[in-house]
């Protein structure tokens, strides 16, 4: 009985060798080894195919140690043998913070009156990338007109949706069960 060739099943997360499974994405791989919160996401939903629309899950990838790095969305990039994955480099941290700042520029930020305040995916990711709650007010949009009320979040059962941003992103991508189960047409 021969031993498997470990070089074909090993990739590196922040220079630490870890075994991966064929067909596994970088996000799945890092979550399996480092936990669910190892890479932040906004558009990730277990019942949808990975799409990479928010890019918050971006990581740096090199094909050799100290080799040139490329930024990739971890949710839909497959792990390859010998790949070096960097989840928290300075460039990635800055990129994630810039992405969330851009999301916040188009977000109403009436967190204190929002029905999911304290249990909000966007608030959690903002805190994870270094944006403090007090800083959120600097991106405040003018309040919505009374003619067009803020949409309420429908009940999606087991699907955990904690922000209008996540809901919009997932509804645009989802067909069939997400919107149809609730009889809701989206935005």
Secondary structure, DSSP 8 states (H G I E B T S, - for coil): -----GGGSEEEETTEEEE--TT-BHHHHHHHHH-GGGS--SS--TTS----SS-TTEEEEESSTT---EEEETTT-B--TT-EEESS-HHHHHHHHHHHHHHHHTS---GGG-TTTTS-HHHHHHHHTT--GGGGGGG------TTS--------TTS---SHHHHHHHHHH--SHHHHHHT----
